[in-house]
Structures are given as C-alpha cells and as structure tokens.
Amino acid sequence: MSCCGQKRAALVQGPATGRPEQPTPGPSVEITFTRNTAVLIRGPVTGRHYQFHEGAYSRQVDPRDAAVLVKTGYFQRGSSAAARA
C-alpha cells in the first residue's frame, strides 16, 4: 500500500515519460482556471493532466473533462483574464 505523500509526489512529477505536455488530441474546449495560483489537475474522465499557472490560466481540454471541471466552480468555459478572483 502506498503512502499519500508518494501519490502527491507522483502528481507533481507529472507523466512518467518525462515528455512535455502535449496539446489535447481530438475535439477540445477552452476552459479558464479562476484562481490566481498554479494547479495540476487530473482530468476526471480521461485521466489526462492539465496544468494551469500564471501566463497559462486558460487551456484546451477534452470536452468530457471540461464538463466536470466547470461544475466545480473553479473553472469557466472560454478565456478571460477577468475570470480570476
């Protein structure tokens, strides 16, 4: 059984391949993270990793992940610098 600290470390390190994040293949929608902090999110449907940070609060994500992420209240559809509180 693994420790929760190891799981957190795995999230921070990103994919095991060490390759840079690739654009979302196939259909995608733009969402914006509405907070002024960096965050790495694992798509709840696809399992893809999406990183949001200063200079990149908006990004293209799989529409299935977007639908769930927008419901959290931390994301909104589209791009808007004014969206961040």
Secondary structure, DSSP 8 states (H G I E B T S, - for coil): ---HHHHHHHHHH--TT--------SS-EEEEE-SSS-EEEE-TTT--EEEEBTTBSEEEE-HHHHHHHHHTTSEEES--GGG--
